[in-house]
Amino acid sequence: MRKYIKRKIWGLTAICMLLVASPLMADVETTNAASGLDSRQKSIVEISAFTATGQIDHLKHALNNALDAGMAKNEIEEVLVHVYAYAGFPRSFNGMMAFMGVMDERKARGIIDEIGKEASPIPAALNRDEYGARVRAQLGGLDDVPPPAKWQEFSPVIDKFLKEHLFADLFVRDILSFSDRELATVAVLASLPGLEGPLGFHLGAAMNTGLSEQQMYDFIKVLDRVVEQGQVDSANAVLKQVLSRR
């Protein structure tokens, strides 16, 4: 929290950025006290992993469990939307179709589920490039946006899309907190082979949003129930590397 207080204000756009980035600050304050993932957080992991791996039958079961536990329809929908950024539209769309079917079945049985809140309006003055760059830096544990890396200079267009769409258009939506989004992200990345590099960054980012070491080990336990053992072992090895550097 002190990092935000010390930061100088960059005019109206910076004020808007701080306002819409408040979920990150809230996470740091509220999740450190938890000894492990709660049922809602575990549902985020399961839904994200099953969607990424295309295990639709298991996904339907996880969706029902999440709704039964009180997770709102809009929260689950937002998780499925977030997953597309890391697993692709086809997987996310299949997950959304499965969710629509689950909701229809529950409605036919007379179950009334909580819809949940809508995303807050985005400030008209928001500079998406600047906001996305700062969110990415914050997730990486940095106070300021660093100079462009070699890959950013090599492909400015992918950097632009990452900043303006992924870290701005998605992260600015406050239906999910930053820690929720990072849980969904690491669940997807840990479920798919060959993504150890991005997984390492996002495991660190998850902790930078306030998730504790114990919660990350709990994440591995949940993962162990939903993906193949090789992926669990790989994710656990990456987590140990991340923790050794903190």
Buried (B, 14 or more C-beta within 10 A) or exposed (E): EEEBEEBEEBEEBBEBBBEBBEBBBBBBEEBEEBEBBEEBBBBBBBBBBBBBBBBBEBBBBBBBBBBEEEBBBBBBBBBBBBBBBBBEEEBBEBBBEBBEEBBEEBEEEEEEBEEBEEEEEBBEEBBBBBBBBBBBBBBBEEEEBEEEEEEBEEEEEEBBBBBBBBBBBBBBBBBBBBBBBBBBBBBBBBBBEEBBEBBBBBBBBBBBBBBBEEBBBBBBBBBBEBBEEEBBEBBBEBBEEBBEEE
